[in-house]
Amino acid sequence: MLNKDSKVLKAAILFGALFAISACTPTVKVAVPDKPIEINLNINMKIEHNLRVQMEKDLEQAAKANPGIF
């Protein structure tokens, strides 16, 4: 039969093991950023401008080739 000291010792070992295991548990935190996310779209404006200029040139050529198209 177990005496009182061995029960206390086993309980302390069990408590220590549980504490050690729980201390090593990884945590994942999801946080909202303080500042909003900023995406710089300046390059897209340049591409759109180039496309618009090219389309205007193509339309001018089409209008010259087919005067009654419009």
Steps between C-alpha positions, in 0.01 A plus 500: 500500500621850417585731782408867509846622391509286186150621401611861537818428304306334216249786494785755486669312215170475309429870555853592389471286187164653409638850558804428281287359218257792507786752503626362167165526321536712184254784455378668183385859520307677226506877534359782293774736375506852644540662159298415187670302228614730220544377144673731257331486160701766318638248249146400400418859406797511263394176332143628462627822347715310250204282402277803452756674276543183292123459466463861388766450233329180382163677482648787301651254253170310473308824445740606224482159332116487520356852497135383527558272801370756749 
